[in-house]
């Protein structure tokens, strides 16, 4: 959905407008008190519209109440009341006002379009569609109704239907810039990036100074792996709106993808200057420093991310890896445990914890952590392999054998697991089974023969073994 920039940017303008509006509201109220509603109806209507346009809802309700008390059968006034109620989120009351307006002026397009907004907001999607389709039935070329229906389908993630209605809107009004923007958004979500770029470009032909248009264009270009072009779009967005934190953030990501790490860090830091609660920028800076091998700075920025968001699972996990690499195993284990407490359905933290426990010689604890990870990701070969090797080291032969079987289930051409099973079978004096596993290992990876010869020279030279292996 679009978040189009305001046509006005000057704070001084807003201050003067607000001051003047206060004076106009005061004068209007004084006129009502002195002259009555009939003599200043036109002025009340004008000031009411100003209140609606400037979000002065309390004053707006004051004036609409006066108008409806005097002219209860004016459909336009009921429409205005519904518009105010929509604006403050009183959607059910708004629908009542719109229905009252429609009873006085059936089939009014503007009322039906506004009514559809209220209906959608309380989850009455089918009613909203019916209201908008009623407008199109009466007036097939009503671009506002087509646009609203397109947005409704867009919000329901029915992007192809949304595009159909939005395209009809621009066929009627070739300069309907907002519709081009939404068409681009729909194509983007359908992963049809070429048409998304074309639509955003069309939007930008009419709205070249809209920062969000350039920003969304940049997002699509990143998805197309056109990082340099994406950076150009982000730069144009930032030229229009320098404090656009998300554009700085996304530009940083694009630069990082190109390996331009220092420039990426500069962008993320700029984003942080604008929004000091932007934990994702701190996290990304930490990622880059970790990639560069600068563990102290990586830890520093992961810590900054955690200060902003104490539930940031990924930051605890990443900081834990840094502590592990820095040899601060106690702190690493603490972070892995915290990550697990925040996201128990994520295998990565359990896996990281298990590897650390293994490195610390806590084999029993490592086995328990590997098993916890496998409950979440039962088809993860790496975890099964690490578990098998740990169990082997502990002398838990049968469980190790089962773990190797799982490795082979996931990867039937896993020579190392067949070789691991062979070694266990030798330990258990299951010579025939050991030979079968060795044959499989040798067939998949002949290089294992050399490893076997080094580890078991006495077995390798045995005539009985050679006979079993079929080498005689």
C-alpha positions in Angstrom: 0.0 0.0 0.0 1.1 3.5 -0.7 2.2 6.1 1.9 2.3 9.1 -0.4 4.1 12.2 0.6 2.2 15.3 1.6 2.1 18.1 -1.0 3.3 20.5 1.8 6.5 20.4 3.7 7.0 23.7 5.5 6.4 23.7 9.3 5.8 27.4 9.2 2.9 26.9 6.7 1.3 24.4 9.1 1.7 26.7 12.0 0.1 29.6 10.1 -2.7 27.4 8.8 -3.5 26.1 12.2 -3.6 29.6 13.7 -5.8 30.9 10.9 -8.1 27.9 11.2 -8.5 28.5 15.0 -9.6 32.1 14.2 -12.0 31.0 11.5 -13.6 28.4 13.8 -14.0 31.0 16.5 -15.6 33.5 14.1 -18.0 30.9 12.8 -19.1 29.9 16.2 -19.7 33.5 17.1 -21.7 34.0 13.9 -23.9 31.0 14.8 -24.5 32.5 18.2 -25.4 35.9 16.9 -27.1 35.2 13.6 -28.3 31.6 13.8 -27.6 28.7 11.5 -29.7 29.7 8.5 -27.8 33.0 7.9 -24.4 31.3 8.0 -25.0 27.9 6.6 -22.5 28.3 3.8 -19.8 29.4 6.2 -20.5 26.4 8.4 -20.2 24.1 5.5 -16.9 25.6 4.5 -15.4 25.5 8.0 -16.7 21.9 8.4 -14.7 20.8 5.3 -11.6 22.6 6.6 -12.0 20.7 9.9 -12.3 17.4 8.0 -9.3 18.2 5.8 -7.1 19.2 8.8 -8.1 16.4 11.2 -10.0 18.8 13.5 -12.5 16.2 14.3 -13.9 17.5 17.6 -14.7 20.8 15.9 -16.0 19.0 12.9 -18.5 17.0 15.1 -19.6 20.3 16.7 -20.5 21.8 13.3 -22.1 18.7 11.8 -24.3 18.3 14.9 -25.6 21.9 14.4 -26.2 21.4 10.7 -28.1 18.1 11.2 -30.2 19.5 14.0 -31.4 22.1 11.5 -31.3 20.1 8.3 -31.9 16.5 9.3 -32.9 15.4 5.7 -29.7 16.7 4.0 -27.9 13.6 2.6 -24.6 15.5 2.2 -24.5 16.3 5.9 -25.0 12.7 6.8 -22.2 11.8 4.4 -20.0 14.4 6.2 -20.9 12.9 9.6 -20.0 9.4 8.3 -16.7 10.7 7.0 -15.8 12.2 10.5 -16.8 8.9 12.2 -14.7 7.0 9.8 -11.7 9.2 10.6 -12.0 8.5 14.3 -12.5 4.8 13.9 -16.2 4.7 14.8 -16.9 2.5 11.8 -20.3 1.0 12.8 -21.7 4.5 13.6 -20.2 5.7 10.3 -22.1 3.0 8.4 -25.3 4.1 10.1 -24.7 7.7 8.9 -23.8 6.5 5.4 -27.0 4.4 5.3 -29.0 7.5 6.4 -27.4 9.5 3.6 -28.2 6.8 1.0 -31.8 6.6 2.2 -32.0 10.3 1.2 -29.9 10.0 -1.9 -29.8 6.4 -3.1 -26.9 5.3 -5.2 -24.6 8.2 -4.4 -21.1 7.1 -5.5 -19.1 9.1 -2.9 -21.2 7.7 0.0 -21.0 4.1 -1.2 -17.2 4.4 -1.6 -16.8 5.8 1.9 -19.2 3.3 3.3 -17.1 0.5 1.8 -14.1 1.8 3.7 -16.0 1.5 7.0 -17.3 -2.0 6.1 -13.8 -3.2 5.3 -12.5 -1.8 8.6 -14.9 -3.9 10.6 -14.3 -7.0 8.6 -17.4 -6.9 6.4 -15.4 -7.6 3.2 -18.2 -8.9 1.1 -20.4 -5.9 2.0 -17.5 -3.6 1.1 -17.1 -5.3 -2.3 -20.9 -5.0 -2.8 -20.9 -1.3 -2.1 -18.1 -0.6 -4.5 -19.5 -2.9 -7.2 -22.8 -1.0 -6.8 -20.9 2.2 -7.8 -19.4 0.5 -10.8 -22.7 -0.9 -11.9 -24.2 2.6 -11.8 -21.0 4.3 -13.2 -18.6 1.9 -14.9 -16.1 4.7 -15.4 -15.9 5.7 -11.7 -12.1 5.5 -11.3 -12.3 6.1 -7.5 -14.5 3.0 -7.0 -12.3 0.9 -9.3 -9.2 2.2 -7.3 -10.9 1.4 -4.0 -11.9 -2.0 -5.1 -8.3 -2.6 -6.3 -7.0 -1.6 -2.9 -9.5 -3.9 -1.2 -8.3 -6.9 -3.2 -4.7 -5.9 -2.7 -5.2 -5.9 1.1 -6.7 -9.3 0.8 -3.5 -10.4 -1.1 -5.5 -11.1 -4.2 -3.0 -9.2 -6.3 -4.1 -10.3 -9.8 -7.7 -9.2 -9.2 -6.4 -6.0 -7.7 -4.3 -5.3 -10.8 -7.3 -5.8 -13.0 -9.3 -3.0 -11.2 -6.4 -0.7 -10.8 -5.6 -1.0 -14.6 -9.2 -0.1 -15.4 -8.8 3.0 -13.2 -5.7 4.2 -15.1 -7.4 3.4 -18.5 -10.0 6.0 -17.5 -7.6 8.4 -16.0 -4.1 8.1 -17.5 -2.6 10.4 -14.9 -4.0 8.5 -11.9 -0.5 8.3 -10.3 -1.5 6.5 -7.1 -3.0 3.7 -9.1 0.3 3.1 -10.9 2.0 3.0 -7.5 -0.4 0.3 -6.3 -0.1 -1.7 -9.5 3.7 -1.7 -8.9 3.2 -2.9 -5.4 0.9 -5.7 -6.6 3.4 -6.9 -9.3 6.2 -6.7 -6.7 4.2 -9.1 -4.4 3.6 -11.4 -7.4 7.4 -11.4 -8.0 6.8 -10.0 -11.4 9.6 -7.5 -11.0 9.9 -6.2 -14.6 6.2 -5.0 -14.5 6.7 -3.7 -11.0 9.5 -1.5 -12.2 7.5 -0.3 -15.2 4.6 0.6 -12.9 6.8 2.5 -10.4 8.5 4.3 -13.3 5.1 5.4 -14.6 4.2 6.6 -11.1 7.4 8.5 -10.9 6.8 10.1 -14.3 3.9 11.9 -12.6 5.4 12.1 -9.1 9.1 12.6 -9.6 9.6 14.1 -6.1 7.9 11.3 -4.2 10.6 9.6 -2.0 8.5 6.5 -1.4 8.2 5.8 -5.1 12.0 5.8 -5.5 12.4 3.8 -2.3 10.0 1.0 -3.5 11.7 1.0 -6.9 15.0 0.4 -5.1 13.5 -2.5 -3.1 12.4 -4.2 -6.4 15.8 -3.7 -8.0 17.4 -5.4 -5.0 15.1 -8.4 -5.5 16.4 -8.4 -9.1 20.0 -8.4 -7.8 20.6 -5.0 -9.5 22.3 -3.5 -6.5 24.0 -0.6 -8.1 20.7 0.6 -9.7 18.9 0.0 -6.4 21.5 2.3 -4.7 20.8 5.0 -7.3 17.1 4.8 -6.5 17.7 5.0 -2.7 20.0 8.0 -3.3 17.2 9.8 -5.2 14.8 9.0 -2.3 17.3 10.4 0.1 17.9 13.5 -2.0 14.1 14.2 -1.6 13.9 13.1 2.0 17.2 13.2 3.8 15.8 11.8 7.0 14.3 8.7 5.3 15.7 6.1 7.8 14.4 3.1 5.9 16.1 4.3 2.7 19.5 4.6 4.5 18.9 1.1 6.0 18.1 -0.5 2.6 21.0 1.3 0.9 23.3 -0.1 3.6 22.0 -3.6 2.8 22.6 -3.1 -0.9 26.1 -1.8 -0.3 26.9 -4.8 2.0 25.7 -7.2 -0.7 28.3 -5.5 -3.0 31.0 -6.0 -0.4 31.3 -2.3 0.2 31.3 -2.7 3.9 32.5 0.6 5.2 30.0 2.5 3.1 27.3 0.1 4.3 28.3 0.8 8.0 28.1 4.6 7.3 24.5 4.1 6.0 23.4 2.1 8.9 24.9 4.6 11.3 23.0 7.4 9.4 19.8 5.4 9.9 20.6 5.1 13.6 21.1 8.9 13.9 17.6 9.4 12.6 16.1 6.6 14.6 18.1 5.6 17.7 15.6 2.8 18.3 16.5 1.1 15.0 17.9 -2.2 16.4 18.1 -3.7 13.0 20.7 -1.2 11.9 22.8 -1.9 15.0 22.5 -5.7 14.3 23.6 -5.2 10.7 26.6 -3.2 11.7 27.5 -6.0 14.1 27.1 -8.5 11.2 29.5 -6.6 9.1 32.1 -6.2 11.8 31.8 -10.0 12.5 32.3 -10.6 8.8 35.4 -8.4 8.9 36.7 -10.3 11.9 36.4 -7.3 14.2 34.8 -9.2 17.1 34.9 -6.4 19.8 33.0 -4.0 17.5 30.6 -6.8 16.4 29.9 -7.6 20.1 29.4 -3.8 20.8 26.8 -3.4 18.1 24.9 -6.6 18.9 24.8 -5.4 22.5 23.4 -2.0 21.3 20.6 -3.9 19.4 19.8 -5.9 22.5 19.6 -2.7 24.6 16.9 -1.5 22.2 15.1 -4.8 22.0 15.7 -7.3 24.8 13.7 -9.9 22.9 16.0 -9.8 19.9 16.7 -13.5 19.4 19.0 -13.1 16.5 21.2 -10.6 18.3 21.8 -12.9 21.3 22.6 -15.8 18.9 25.0 -13.7 16.8 26.7 -12.2 19.9 27.0 -15.7 21.3 28.9 -16.8 18.2 31.3 -13.8 18.6 31.9 -14.6 22.3 32.5 -18.3 21.3 35.1 -17.2 18.6 36.7 -14.8 21.1 37.1 -17.7 23.6 34.6 -16.2 26.1 32.7 -19.5 26.4 30.8 -18.6 29.6 29.3 -15.5 27.9 28.6 -17.4 24.7 26.7 -20.1 26.6 24.7 -17.5 28.4 23.7 -15.9 25.1 22.8 -19.2 23.5 20.6 -20.0 26.5 18.9 -16.6 26.3 18.3 -17.2 22.5 16.7 -20.5 23.3 14.5 -19.0 26.0 13.2 -16.4 23.4 12.7 -18.9 20.5 12.5 -22.4 21.6 11.2 -23.5 18.2 14.4 -22.5 16.5 17.1 -25.1 16.1 20.1 -22.8 15.5 20.5 -21.8 19.2 20.3 -25.4 20.4 22.8 -26.4 17.7 25.2 -23.6 18.6 24.9 -24.5 22.3 25.5 -28.2 21.6 28.7 -27.4 19.6 29.9 -25.2 22.4 29.2 -27.8 25.1 31.1 -30.3 23.0 34.1 -28.0 22.7 34.0 -27.6 26.5 34.0 -31.4 27.0 30.4 -31.4 28.3 29.5 -34.3 26.0 26.3 -35.4 27.8 25.0 -31.9 27.8 25.9 -31.6 24.1 24.0 -34.7 23.2 20.9 -33.4 25.0 21.2 -30.1 23.1 21.7 -31.8 19.7 18.6 -33.9 20.4 16.6 -30.7 21.3 17.7 -29.2 17.9 16.7 -32.4 16.1 13.2 -32.2 17.6 12.8 -29.0 15.7 14.7 -30.0 12.5 14.6 -33.8 12.3 16.1 -33.7 8.8 19.1 -31.7 9.5 22.1 -33.8 8.4 24.8 -31.7 10.1 23.2 -32.0 13.5 22.7 -35.8 13.1 26.3 -36.1 12.1 27.6 -34.1 15.0 25.4 -36.1 17.3 26.7 -39.4 15.9 30.3 -38.3 16.4 29.7 -37.2 19.9 27.9 -40.4 20.8 30.8 -42.3 19.2 33.3 -40.4 21.4 31.2 -41.3 24.5 31.2 -45.0 23.6 27.5 -45.0 23.1 27.8 -47.3 20.1 24.2 -48.3 19.4 22.9 -44.7 19.7 25.7 -43.6 17.5 24.8 -46.3 14.9 21.2 -45.0 14.9 22.4 -41.5 14.4 24.6 -42.5 11.4 21.5 -44.3 10.0 19.6 -41.0 10.1 22.5 -39.3 8.3 22.3 -42.0 5.6 18.5 -41.6 5.4 18.9 -37.9 4.7 21.9 -38.4 2.4 22.1 -42.0 1.0 25.5 -41.2 -0.6 27.1 -40.2 2.7 30.3 -42.3 2.7 31.5 -40.9 6.0 28.4 -42.3 7.8 28.9 -45.7 6.3 32.5 -45.6 7.4 31.4 -44.6 10.9 29.0 -47.5 11.0 31.7 -49.8 9.9 34.0 -48.7 12.7 31.3 -49.3 15.3 30.6 -52.7 13.9 34.3 -53.6 14.2 34.2 -52.5 17.9 31.1 -54.7 18.4 32.8 -57.6 16.6 30.2 -57.6 13.9 32.7 -58.2 11.1 30.2 -59.1 8.4 28.2 -56.0 9.0 31.4 -53.9 9.1 32.5 -55.2 5.7 29.1 -54.4 4.2 29.4 -50.8 5.4 33.0 -50.5 4.2 32.0 -51.7 0.8 29.4 -49.0 0.6 31.8 -46.4 1.9 34.6 -47.4 -0.6 32.1 -47.5 -3.5 30.9 -44.0 -2.8 34.3 -42.5 -1.9 37.3 -44.6 -2.9 39.6 -42.2 -0.9 38.2 -43.8 2.3 40.3 -46.9 1.5 43.5 -44.9 2.4 42.0 -43.6 5.6 40.9 -47.1 6.6 44.4 -48.5 5.8 46.0 -45.9 8.2 43.5 -46.5 11.0 43.3 -50.3 10.7 46.6 -51.6 9.2 46.3 -55.0 10.9 42.8 -55.5 9.6 43.6 -54.2 6.1 46.4 -56.8 5.7 44.3 -59.7 7.0 43.6 -62.4 4.4 40.2 -63.2 6.0 39.2 -59.5 5.7 40.4 -59.3 2.1 38.3 -62.4 1.3 35.3 -60.9 2.9 35.8 -57.7 1.1 36.2 -59.6 -2.2 39.8 -58.6 -2.9 41.2 -62.1 -3.2 
